[in-house]
Amino acid sequence: MKHFFLIDPKLLLFGFLITFFSSYGQTFFISIFNLEIRNYYELSDGGFGLIYALATLSSSFILIWFAKLIDKIDLRIYSIIICGGLALACFGMFYSYESIFYLFLIIFSLRFFGQGAMGHAGDTTLSRYFGLNRGKALSVGNLGVMFGFMIFPLITVYTMKNFNWHEVWFLSTITIIAICIPIIIISLVGHEIRHKKFKVNLENKNELKNKKNIKIIFDKKFYIYLPVSIASPFISTGLQFHQIFIINEKGWTLELLAESFVFLGFFSIIGLIFGGPIVDKFETKKVVIFSLAPLLLSIFVLYFFNNQISIFIYMSLLGLNLGLTFPSIGSLWAELWGLENLGSIKAILHSCGVFASALAPVLFGLFIDLGFGMISIFTISLFIILISIFLPLKYN
């Protein structure tokens, strides 16, 4: 393992950092401000969920085209563009002009640059350049997300006791400009040499798996493994977006929620520690469904238990699922279809995940507005998990 960290430490730093700062565009971070945003724009749970869904869906469609650029332009230029875009989006939330369309544009930008493009960039880069160590590299890169889970909610909740929610977004802008972008530039110094070696190795291996996007969507494997790929984004996004509703239903506090994210992050790291080496050792398509077991347990704990200890168990299981999912899903599509056009292939899959994560807030929000919140969240989540397990078992 020590040798692995010496292979390309600067690229591992890049993967970690870009996923860490993608947190500003992730649902778990945006939803901390759920109540403040809804009050500011006078929206219901379902109304905000609808705007969030439309913005996320729009970002997923454009991402299919935009994310392919990572295969065609210098990674350094691509990274600066998307990090700068996220900084502008955070500043836009700080400014908060009182217009529903303006809110839509800001949410769109946060989701597109943060959750979409930055997550895609880290995932694609580490999958592409680490070869047989792909699973471990994805685990290290996605530690950024996990540390984001552990750090940002706690800092944000306690910062909001001294600053208003607009000012928290301004501080987010400053951290991207002053910390994220400079370190990313440093970590990619000499990238042209790395990419040249990758192209030479690719030609020597005579990679024949690569397919055009249009062929992939007609491949049966795509539809067998698509549900298991989007189950976790759908369910976890829906739960995180409506986490304020959930803690109010359960009688939990915002401080308790922030503290529970530490458990989510910690067990995500445990999942990554075990998930990466497992992916490198076994065929991903044979083990990927096991990542859903903790997610299945987490929704049972959430629905049937109300005491304060249950929020830590629920978040721990949710984190374990996320930790196992990141390397397994990240490696699955490279295993199925090769590396040369991986950015384009992952753009489709990433967009499908974003599409799924867009549906959850509005769907859950609709049932919350109708008074069927917790039972509908449990039932929909259970159905998706069972379908995701059934298809690979039946057709593998």
TORKOL-4160 file (C-alpha; in steps of 0.2 Angstrom, whole numbers, padded with zeros to 4 digits, m for minus):
396
<pt num="1" X="0000" Y="0000" Z="0000"/>
<pt num="2" X="0015" Y="0012" Z="0004"/>
<pt num="3" X="0021" Y="0009" Z="m0014"/>
<pt num="4" X="0004" Y="0014" Z="m0021"/>
<pt num="5" X="0005" Y="0031" Z="m0013"/>
<pt num="6" X="0021" Y="0034" Z="m0021"/>
<pt num="7" X="0015" Y="0031" Z="m0039"/>
<pt num="8" X="0008" Y="0048" Z="m0042"/>
<pt num="9" X="0005" Y="0057" Z="m0025"/>
<pt num="10" X="0001" Y="0074" Z="m0034"/>
<pt num="11" X="m0013" Y="0066" Z="m0044"/>
<pt num="12" X="m0020" Y="0058" Z="m0028"/>
<pt num="13" X="m0020" Y="0076" Z="m0020"/>
<pt num="14" X="m0029" Y="0083" Z="m0036"/>
<pt num="15" X="m0042" Y="0069" Z="m0034"/>
<pt num="16" X="m0044" Y="0072" Z="m0016"/>
<pt num="17" X="m0045" Y="0091" Z="m0017"/>
<pt num="18" X="m0057" Y="0092" Z="m0031"/>
<pt num="19" X="m0070" Y="0080" Z="m0023"/>
<pt num="20" X="m0068" Y="0089" Z="m0007"/>
<pt num="21" X="m0072" Y="0106" Z="m0013"/>
<pt num="22" X="m0086" Y="0099" Z="m0024"/>
<pt num="23" X="m0095" Y="0098" Z="m0007"/>
<pt num="24" X="m0102" Y="0116" Z="m0010"/>
<pt num="25" X="m0112" Y="0109" Z="m0024"/>
<pt num="26" X="m0118" Y="0093" Z="m0015"/>
<pt num="27" X="m0135" Y="0091" Z="m0008"/>
<pt num="28" X="m0129" Y="0088" Z="0010"/>
<pt num="29" X="m0122" Y="0105" Z="0010"/>
<pt num="30" X="m0135" Y="0115" Z="0001"/>
<pt num="31" X="m0149" Y="0107" Z="0011"/>
<pt num="32" X="m0141" Y="0113" Z="0027"/>
<pt num="33" X="m0149" Y="0130" Z="0021"/>
<pt num="34" X="m0165" Y="0122" Z="0016"/>
<pt num="35" X="m0176" Y="0131" Z="0029"/>
<pt num="36" X="m0167" Y="0148" Z="0026"/>
<pt num="37" X="m0169" Y="0147" Z="0007"/>
<pt num="38" X="m0187" Y="0142" Z="0008"/>
<pt num="39" X="m0191" Y="0156" Z="0020"/>
<pt num="40" X="m0182" Y="0169" Z="0009"/>
<pt num="41" X="m0190" Y="0163" Z="m0007"/>
<pt num="42" X="m0207" Y="0158" Z="0002"/>
<pt num="43" X="m0207" Y="0140" Z="m0005"/>
<pt num="44" X="m0214" Y="0124" Z="0002"/>
<pt num="45" X="m0204" Y="0108" Z="0003"/>
<pt num="46" X="m0211" Y="0102" Z="m0013"/>
<pt num="47" X="m0209" Y="0119" Z="m0021"/>
<pt num="48" X="m0191" Y="0120" Z="m0017"/>
<pt num="49" X="m0189" Y="0102" Z="m0022"/>
<pt num="50" X="m0196" Y="0105" Z="m0039"/>
<pt num="51" X="m0184" Y="0120" Z="m0042"/>
<pt num="52" X="m0170" Y="0109" Z="m0036"/>
<pt num="53" X="m0175" Y="0095" Z="m0047"/>
<pt num="54" X="m0177" Y="0106" Z="m0063"/>
<pt num="55" X="m0160" Y="0114" Z="m0060"/>
<pt num="56" X="m0151" Y="0097" Z="m0057"/>
<pt num="57" X="m0160" Y="0089" Z="m0072"/>
<pt num="58" X="m0154" Y="0104" Z="m0083"/>
<pt num="59" X="m0137" Y="0102" Z="m0077"/>
<pt num="60" X="m0136" Y="0083" Z="m0080"/>
<pt num="61" X="m0142" Y="0086" Z="m0098"/>
<pt num="62" X="m0128" Y="0099" Z="m0102"/>
<pt num="63" X="m0115" Y="0089" Z="m0092"/>
<pt num="64" X="m0117" Y="0075" Z="m0105"/>
<pt num="65" X="m0109" Y="0087" Z="m0118"/>
<pt num="66" X="m0098" Y="0097" Z="m0107"/>
<pt num="67" X="m0090" Y="0083" Z="m0098"/>
<pt num="68" X="m0083" Y="0076" Z="m0114"/>
<pt num="69" X="m0071" Y="0090" Z="m0115"/>
<pt num="70" X="m0060" Y="0082" Z="m0102"/>
<pt num="71" X="m0056" Y="0069" Z="m0116"/>
<pt num="72" X="m0051" Y="0084" Z="m0127"/>
<pt num="73" X="m0043" Y="0098" Z="m0118"/>
<pt num="74" X="m0029" Y="0100" Z="m0105"/>
<pt num="75" X="m0035" Y="0094" Z="m0088"/>
<pt num="76" X="m0027" Y="0110" Z="m0080"/>
<pt num="77" X="m0038" Y="0121" Z="m0091"/>
<pt num="78" X="m0053" Y="0110" Z="m0088"/>
<pt num="79" X="m0051" Y="0110" Z="m0069"/>
<pt num="80" X="m0048" Y="0129" Z="m0067"/>
<pt num="81" X="m0064" Y="0132" Z="m0077"/>
<pt num="82" X="m0075" Y="0121" Z="m0067"/>
<pt num="83" X="m0068" Y="0127" Z="m0050"/>
<pt num="84" X="m0070" Y="0145" Z="m0055"/>
<pt num="85" X="m0088" Y="0141" Z="m0060"/>
<pt num="86" X="m0092" Y="0134" Z="m0043"/>
<pt num="87" X="m0084" Y="0150" Z="m0035"/>
<pt num="88" X="m0096" Y="0161" Z="m0045"/>
<pt num="89" X="m0110" Y="0150" Z="m0040"/>
<pt num="90" X="m0106" Y="0151" Z="m0022"/>
<pt num="91" X="m0105" Y="0170" Z="m0024"/>
<pt num="92" X="m0122" Y="0170" Z="m0032"/>
<pt num="93" X="m0130" Y="0162" Z="m0017"/>
<pt num="94" X="m0121" Y="0175" Z="m0006"/>
<pt num="95" X="m0129" Y="0189" Z="m0017"/>
<pt num="96" X="m0146" Y="0180" Z="m0017"/>
<pt num="97" X="m0157" Y="0191" Z="m0028"/>
<pt num="98" X="m0176" Y="0189" Z="m0024"/>
<pt num="99" X="m0181" Y="0180" Z="m0040"/>
<pt num="100" X="m0186" Y="0162" Z="m0042"/>
<pt num="101" X="m0177" Y="0161" Z="m0059"/>
<pt num="102" X="m0162" Y="0168" Z="m0051"/>
<pt num="103" X="m0163" Y="0154" Z="m0037"/>
<pt num="104" X="m0164" Y="0141" Z="m0052"/>
<pt num="105" X="m0149" Y="0148" Z="m0060"/>
<pt num="106" X="m0139" Y="0147" Z="m0044"/>
<pt num="107" X="m0144" Y="0130" Z="m0039"/>
<pt num="108" X="m0141" Y="0124" Z="m0057"/>
<pt num="109" X="m0123" Y="0132" Z="m0056"/>
<pt num="110" X="m0119" Y="0124" Z="m0039"/>
<pt num="111" X="m0125" Y="0107" Z="m0045"/>
<pt num="112" X="m0117" Y="0108" Z="m0063"/>
<pt num="113" X="m0100" Y="0113" Z="m0057"/>
<pt num="114" X="m0099" Y="0106" Z="m0040"/>
<pt num="115" X="m0109" Y="0089" Z="m0039"/>
<pt num="116" X="m0107" Y="0087" Z="m0058"/>
<pt num="117" X="m0092" Y="0093" Z="m0066"/>
<pt num="118" X="m0080" Y="0092" Z="m0052"/>
<pt num="119" X="m0085" Y="0075" Z="m0046"/>
<pt num="120" X="m0084" Y="0069" Z="m0064"/>
<pt num="121" X="m0066" Y="0076" Z="m0066"/>
<pt num="122" X="m0060" Y="0068" Z="m0050"/>
<pt num="123" X="m0068" Y="0051" Z="m0054"/>
<pt num="124" X="m0062" Y="0051" Z="m0073"/>
<pt num="125" X="m0045" Y="0057" Z="m0070"/>
<pt num="126" X="m0041" Y="0044" Z="m0056"/>
<pt num="127" X="m0049" Y="0030" Z="m0066"/>
<pt num="128" X="m0039" Y="0034" Z="m0082"/>
<pt num="129" X="m0021" Y="0036" Z="m0075"/>
<pt num="130" X="m0020" Y="0023" Z="m0061"/>
<pt num="131" X="m0023" Y="0007" Z="m0071"/>
<pt num="132" X="m0023" Y="m0009" Z="m0060"/>
<pt num="133" X="m0023" Y="0002" Z="m0045"/>
<pt num="134" X="m0039" Y="0011" Z="m0051"/>
<pt num="135" X="m0050" Y="0005" Z="m0036"/>
<pt num="136" X="m0038" Y="0011" Z="m0023"/>
<pt num="137" X="m0035" Y="0028" Z="m0032"/>
<pt num="138" X="m0054" Y="0031" Z="m0033"/>
<pt num="139" X="m0055" Y="0027" Z="m0014"/>
<pt num="140" X="m0042" Y="0040" Z="m0010"/>
<pt num="141" X="m0050" Y="0053" Z="m0022"/>
<pt num="142" X="m0067" Y="0050" Z="m0014"/>
<pt num="143" X="m0060" Y="0053" Z="0003"/>
<pt num="144" X="m0062" Y="0071" Z="m0002"/>
<pt num="145" X="m0081" Y="0069" Z="m0002"/>
<pt num="146" X="m0080" Y="0059" Z="0015"/>
<pt num="147" X="m0070" Y="0073" Z="0023"/>
<pt num="148" X="m0082" Y="0085" Z="0016"/>
<pt num="149" X="m0096" Y="0076" Z="0025"/>
<pt num="150" X="m0087" Y="0076" Z="0041"/>
<pt num="151" X="m0081" Y="0094" Z="0041"/>
<pt num="152" X="m0093" Y="0105" Z="0032"/>
<pt num="153" X="m0109" Y="0102" Z="0041"/>
<pt num="154" X="m0101" Y="0105" Z="0058"/>
<pt num="155" X="m0092" Y="0120" Z="0053"/>
<pt num="156" X="m0107" Y="0127" Z="0044"/>
<pt num="157" X="m0120" Y="0124" Z="0058"/>
<pt num="158" X="m0108" Y="0133" Z="0071"/>
<pt num="159" X="m0103" Y="0147" Z="0059"/>
<pt num="160" X="m0121" Y="0151" Z="0056"/>
<pt num="161" X="m0122" Y="0155" Z="0075"/>
<pt num="162" X="m0111" Y="0170" Z="0072"/>
<pt num="163" X="m0114" Y="0174" Z="0053"/>
<pt num="164" X="m0130" Y="0174" Z="0043"/>
<pt num="165" X="m0132" Y="0161" Z="0030"/>
<pt num="166" X="m0128" Y="0173" Z="0015"/>
<pt num="167" X="m0111" Y="0176" Z="0023"/>
<pt num="168" X="m0107" Y="0158" Z="0025"/>
<pt num="169" X="m0108" Y="0156" Z="0006"/>
<pt num="170" X="m0096" Y="0171" Z="0004"/>
<pt num="171" X="m0084" Y="0162" Z="0015"/>
<pt num="172" X="m0086" Y="0147" Z="0003"/>
<pt num="173" X="m0082" Y="0157" Z="m0012"/>
<pt num="174" X="m0066" Y="0164" Z="m0003"/>
<pt num="175" X="m0060" Y="0146" Z="0001"/>
<pt num="176" X="m0061" Y="0140" Z="m0017"/>
<pt num="177" X="m0052" Y="0155" Z="m0024"/>
<pt num="178" X="m0038" Y="0155" Z="m0010"/>
<pt num="179" X="m0036" Y="0137" Z="m0007"/>
<pt num="180" X="m0044" Y="0125" Z="m0020"/>
<pt num="181" X="m0038" Y="0133" Z="m0036"/>
<pt num="182" X="m0020" Y="0137" Z="m0031"/>
<pt num="183" X="m0017" Y="0119" Z="m0025"/>
<pt num="184" X="m0025" Y="0111" Z="m0040"/>
<pt num="185" X="m0014" Y="0121" Z="m0051"/>
<pt num="186" X="0002" Y="0115" Z="m0041"/>
<pt num="187" X="m0004" Y="0097" Z="m0041"/>
<pt num="188" X="m0006" Y="0096" Z="m0060"/>
<pt num="189" X="0012" Y="0103" Z="m0064"/>
<pt num="190" X="0019" Y="0092" Z="m0077"/>
<pt num="191" X="0003" Y="0084" Z="m0082"/>
<pt num="192" X="0007" Y="0084" Z="m0100"/>
<pt num="193" X="0021" Y="0071" Z="m0097"/>
<pt num="194" X="0008" Y="0060" Z="m0087"/>
<pt num="195" X="m0005" Y="0061" Z="m0101"/>
<pt num="196" X="0008" Y="0057" Z="m0115"/>
<pt num="197" X="0013" Y="0041" Z="m0105"/>
<pt num="198" X="m0005" Y="0036" Z="m0104"/>
<pt num="199" X="m0008" Y="0038" Z="m0123"/>
<pt num="200" X="0007" Y="0027" Z="m0126"/>
<pt num="201" X="0002" Y="0013" Z="m0114"/>
<pt num="202" X="m0016" Y="0014" Z="m0122"/>
<pt num="203" X="m0009" Y="0011" Z="m0139"/>
<pt num="204" X="0003" Y="m0003" Z="m0134"/>
<pt num="205" X="m0012" Y="m0012" Z="m0125"/>
<pt num="206" X="m0022" Y="m0010" Z="m0141"/>
<pt num="207" X="m0038" Y="m0006" Z="m0131"/>
<pt num="208" X="m0053" Y="m0013" Z="m0141"/>
<pt num="209" X="m0067" Y="m0011" Z="m0128"/>
<pt num="210" X="m0070" Y="0007" Z="m0132"/>
<pt num="211" X="m0087" Y="0012" Z="m0139"/>
<pt num="212" X="m0096" Y="0027" Z="m0145"/>
<pt num="213" X="m0109" Y="0034" Z="m0133"/>
<pt num="214" X="m0123" Y="0029" Z="m0145"/>
<pt num="215" X="m0118" Y="0011" Z="m0145"/>
<pt num="216" X="m0117" Y="0010" Z="m0126"/>
<pt num="217" X="m0135" Y="0015" Z="m0124"/>
<pt num="218" X="m0140" Y="0000" Z="m0134"/>
<pt num="219" X="m0130" Y="m0012" Z="m0124"/>
<pt num="220" X="m0140" Y="m0023" Z="m0113"/>
<pt num="221" X="m0126" Y="m0021" Z="m0099"/>
<pt num="222" X="m0130" Y="m0003" Z="m0098"/>
<pt num="223" X="m0148" Y="m0006" Z="m0092"/>
<pt num="224" X="m0143" Y="m0021" Z="m0081"/>
<pt num="225" X="m0130" Y="m0011" Z="m0071"/>
<pt num="226" X="m0138" Y="0007" Z="m0072"/>
<pt num="227" X="m0150" Y="0004" Z="m0057"/>
<pt num="228" X="m0137" Y="m0001" Z="m0046"/>
<pt num="229" X="m0126" Y="0014" Z="m0051"/>
<pt num="230" X="m0140" Y="0027" Z="m0048"/>
<pt num="231" X="m0148" Y="0019" Z="m0033"/>
<pt num="232" X="m0137" Y="0027" Z="m0020"/>
<pt num="233" X="m0137" Y="0044" Z="m0028"/>
<pt num="234" X="m0156" Y="0044" Z="m0029"/>
<pt num="235" X="m0159" Y="0038" Z="m0011"/>
<pt num="236" X="m0145" Y="0048" Z="m0002"/>
<pt num="237" X="m0149" Y="0064" Z="m0011"/>
<pt num="238" X="m0168" Y="0063" Z="m0007"/>
<pt num="239" X="m0163" Y="0059" Z="0011"/>
<pt num="240" X="m0151" Y="0073" Z="0012"/>
<pt num="241" X="m0161" Y="0086" Z="0003"/>
<pt num="242" X="m0176" Y="0083" Z="0016"/>
<pt num="243" X="m0165" Y="0080" Z="0031"/>
<pt num="244" X="m0172" Y="0095" Z="0040"/>
<pt num="245" X="m0190" Y="0088" Z="0038"/>
<pt num="246" X="m0183" Y="0071" Z="0044"/>
<pt num="247" X="m0175" Y="0078" Z="0059"/>
<pt num="248" X="m0191" Y="0087" Z="0064"/>
<pt num="249" X="m0201" Y="0072" Z="0061"/>
<pt num="250" X="m0190" Y="0062" Z="0072"/>
<pt num="251" X="m0187" Y="0075" Z="0086"/>
<pt num="252" X="m0169" Y="0077" Z="0082"/>
<pt num="253" X="m0159" Y="0094" Z="0082"/>
<pt num="254" X="m0149" Y="0102" Z="0069"/>
<pt num="255" X="m0133" Y="0101" Z="0080"/>
<pt num="256" X="m0137" Y="0082" Z="0082"/>
<pt num="257" X="m0138" Y="0081" Z="0063"/>
<pt num="258" X="m0121" Y="0090" Z="0061"/>
<pt num="259" X="m0113" Y="0079" Z="0073"/>
<pt num="260" X="m0120" Y="0063" Z="0064"/>
<pt num="261" X="m0111" Y="0068" Z="0048"/>
<pt num="262" X="m0095" Y="0064" Z="0057"/>
<pt num="263" X="m0101" Y="0046" Z="0058"/>
<pt num="264" X="m0106" Y="0047" Z="0040"/>
<pt num="265" X="m0089" Y="0053" Z="0035"/>
<pt num="266" X="m0080" Y="0041" Z="0046"/>
<pt num="267" X="m0089" Y="0025" Z="0040"/>
<pt num="268" X="m0088" Y="0031" Z="0022"/>
<pt num="269" X="m0069" Y="0031" Z="0025"/>
<pt num="270" X="m0070" Y="0013" Z="0031"/>
<pt num="271" X="m0080" Y="0008" Z="0016"/>
<pt num="272" X="m0067" Y="0016" Z="0005"/>
<pt num="273" X="m0053" Y="0007" Z="0014"/>
<pt num="274" X="m0061" Y="m0010" Z="0011"/>
<pt num="275" X="m0070" Y="m0006" Z="m0006"/>
<pt num="276" X="m0055" Y="0000" Z="m0016"/>
<pt num="277" X="m0044" Y="m0016" Z="m0013"/>
<pt num="278" X="m0060" Y="m0027" Z="m0016"/>
<pt num="279" X="m0063" Y="m0019" Z="m0032"/>
<pt num="280" X="m0045" Y="m0021" Z="m0037"/>
<pt num="281" X="m0045" Y="m0040" Z="m0032"/>
<pt num="282" X="m0062" Y="m0046" Z="m0039"/>
<pt num="283" X="m0072" Y="m0042" Z="m0055"/>
<pt num="284" X="m0082" Y="m0026" Z="m0050"/>
<pt num="285" X="m0098" Y="m0033" Z="m0058"/>
<pt num="286" X="m0098" Y="m0048" Z="m0047"/>
<pt num="287" X="m0097" Y="m0038" Z="m0030"/>
<pt num="288" X="m0105" Y="m0021" Z="m0034"/>
<pt num="289" X="m0123" Y="m0026" Z="m0028"/>
<pt num="290" X="m0115" Y="m0029" Z="m0010"/>
<pt num="291" X="m0113" Y="m0010" Z="m0008"/>
<pt num="292" X="m0132" Y="m0008" Z="m0007"/>
<pt num="293" X="m0133" Y="m0019" Z="0009"/>
<pt num="294" X="m0129" Y="m0005" Z="0021"/>
<pt num="295" X="m0141" Y="0007" Z="0012"/>
<pt num="296" X="m0155" Y="m0006" Z="0014"/>
<pt num="297" X="m0151" Y="m0007" Z="0033"/>
<pt num="298" X="m0150" Y="0012" Z="0034"/>
<pt num="299" X="m0168" Y="0015" Z="0028"/>
<pt num="300" X="m0175" Y="0002" Z="0040"/>
<pt num="301" X="m0166" Y="0011" Z="0054"/>
<pt num="302" X="m0172" Y="0028" Z="0049"/>
<pt num="303" X="m0190" Y="0022" Z="0047"/>
<pt num="304" X="m0193" Y="0011" Z="0062"/>
<pt num="305" X="m0182" Y="0020" Z="0076"/>
<pt num="306" X="m0184" Y="0038" Z="0083"/>
<pt num="307" X="m0171" Y="0038" Z="0098"/>
<pt num="308" X="m0156" Y="0049" Z="0097"/>
<pt num="309" X="m0144" Y="0035" Z="0095"/>
<pt num="310" X="m0153" Y="0029" Z="0079"/>
<pt num="311" X="m0147" Y="0044" Z="0069"/>
<pt num="312" X="m0129" Y="0039" Z="0072"/>
<pt num="313" X="m0133" Y="0021" Z="0066"/>
<pt num="314" X="m0143" Y="0027" Z="0051"/>
<pt num="315" X="m0129" Y="0039" Z="0046"/>
<pt num="316" X="m0115" Y="0027" Z="0049"/>
<pt num="317" X="m0124" Y="0014" Z="0037"/>
<pt num="318" X="m0127" Y="0027" Z="0024"/>
<pt num="319" X="m0109" Y="0032" Z="0025"/>
<pt num="320" X="m0103" Y="0014" Z="0023"/>
<pt num="321" X="m0114" Y="0013" Z="0008"/>
<pt num="322" X="m0106" Y="0028" Z="0000"/>
<pt num="323" X="m0089" Y="0022" Z="0004"/>
<pt num="324" X="m0092" Y="0005" Z="m0004"/>
<pt num="325" X="m0101" Y="0013" Z="m0019"/>
<pt num="326" X="m0088" Y="0026" Z="m0025"/>
<pt num="327" X="m0074" Y="0014" Z="m0030"/>
<pt num="328" X="m0086" Y="0000" Z="m0036"/>
<pt num="329" X="m0096" Y="0011" Z="m0047"/>
<pt num="330" X="m0081" Y="0021" Z="m0053"/>
<pt num="331" X="m0072" Y="0006" Z="m0058"/>
<pt num="332" X="m0087" Y="m0004" Z="m0065"/>
<pt num="333" X="m0089" Y="0006" Z="m0081"/>
<pt num="334" X="m0070" Y="0006" Z="m0085"/>
<pt num="335" X="m0071" Y="m0013" Z="m0083"/>
<pt num="336" X="m0085" Y="m0015" Z="m0095"/>
<pt num="337" X="m0080" Y="m0002" Z="m0109"/>
<pt num="338" X="m0062" Y="0003" Z="m0107"/>
<pt num="339" X="m0052" Y="0018" Z="m0105"/>
<pt num="340" X="m0049" Y="0029" Z="m0120"/>
<pt num="341" X="m0066" Y="0037" Z="m0121"/>
<pt num="342" X="m0069" Y="0035" Z="m0102"/>
<pt num="343" X="m0073" Y="0053" Z="m0100"/>
<pt num="344" X="m0087" Y="0053" Z="m0113"/>
<pt num="345" X="m0094" Y="0036" Z="m0106"/>
<pt num="346" X="m0094" Y="0042" Z="m0088"/>
<pt num="347" X="m0102" Y="0058" Z="m0094"/>
<pt num="348" X="m0117" Y="0048" Z="m0098"/>
<pt num="349" X="m0117" Y="0038" Z="m0082"/>
<pt num="350" X="m0114" Y="0053" Z="m0072"/>
<pt num="351" X="m0128" Y="0062" Z="m0080"/>
<pt num="352" X="m0139" Y="0048" Z="m0076"/>
<pt num="353" X="m0134" Y="0049" Z="m0058"/>
<pt num="354" X="m0137" Y="0067" Z="m0058"/>
<pt num="355" X="m0154" Y="0064" Z="m0066"/>
<pt num="356" X="m0159" Y="0052" Z="m0053"/>
<pt num="357" X="m0153" Y="0063" Z="m0039"/>
<pt num="358" X="m0164" Y="0077" Z="m0046"/>
<pt num="359" X="m0180" Y="0066" Z="m0046"/>
<pt num="360" X="m0178" Y="0062" Z="m0027"/>
<pt num="361" X="m0180" Y="0079" Z="m0019"/>
<pt num="362" X="m0196" Y="0083" Z="m0029"/>
<pt num="363" X="m0203" Y="0066" Z="m0028"/>
<pt num="364" X="m0200" Y="0065" Z="m0009"/>
<pt num="365" X="m0206" Y="0083" Z="m0007"/>
<pt num="366" X="m0222" Y="0080" Z="m0016"/>
<pt num="367" X="m0227" Y="0066" Z="m0004"/>
<pt num="368" X="m0221" Y="0077" Z="0011"/>
<pt num="369" X="m0233" Y="0090" Z="0005"/>
<pt num="370" X="m0247" Y="0077" Z="0004"/>
<pt num="371" X="m0243" Y="0071" Z="0022"/>
<pt num="372" X="m0235" Y="0054" Z="0017"/>
<pt num="373" X="m0217" Y="0059" Z="0020"/>
<pt num="374" X="m0208" Y="0045" Z="0030"/>
<pt num="375" X="m0219" Y="0030" Z="0023"/>
<pt num="376" X="m0216" Y="0036" Z="0005"/>
<pt num="377" X="m0197" Y="0039" Z="0008"/>
<pt num="378" X="m0196" Y="0021" Z="0015"/>
<pt num="379" X="m0206" Y="0013" Z="0001"/>
<pt num="380" X="m0198" Y="0021" Z="m0014"/>
<pt num="381" X="m0181" Y="0018" Z="m0007"/>
<pt num="382" X="m0184" Y="0000" Z="m0003"/>
<pt num="383" X="m0191" Y="m0003" Z="m0021"/>
<pt num="384" X="m0176" Y="0005" Z="m0030"/>
<pt num="385" X="m0164" Y="m0006" Z="m0019"/>
<pt num="386" X="m0173" Y="m0022" Z="m0023"/>
<pt num="387" X="m0173" Y="m0018" Z="m0042"/>
<pt num="388" X="m0155" Y="m0014" Z="m0042"/>
<pt num="389" X="m0150" Y="m0030" Z="m0034"/>
<pt num="390" X="m0162" Y="m0041" Z="m0044"/>
<pt num="391" X="m0156" Y="m0036" Z="m0062"/>
<pt num="392" X="m0137" Y="m0040" Z="m0060"/>
<pt num="393" X="m0142" Y="m0057" Z="m0051"/>
<pt num="394" X="m0154" Y="m0062" Z="m0064"/>
<pt num="395" X="m0144" Y="m0057" Z="m0080"/>
<pt num="396" X="m0125" Y="m0058" Z="m0075"/>
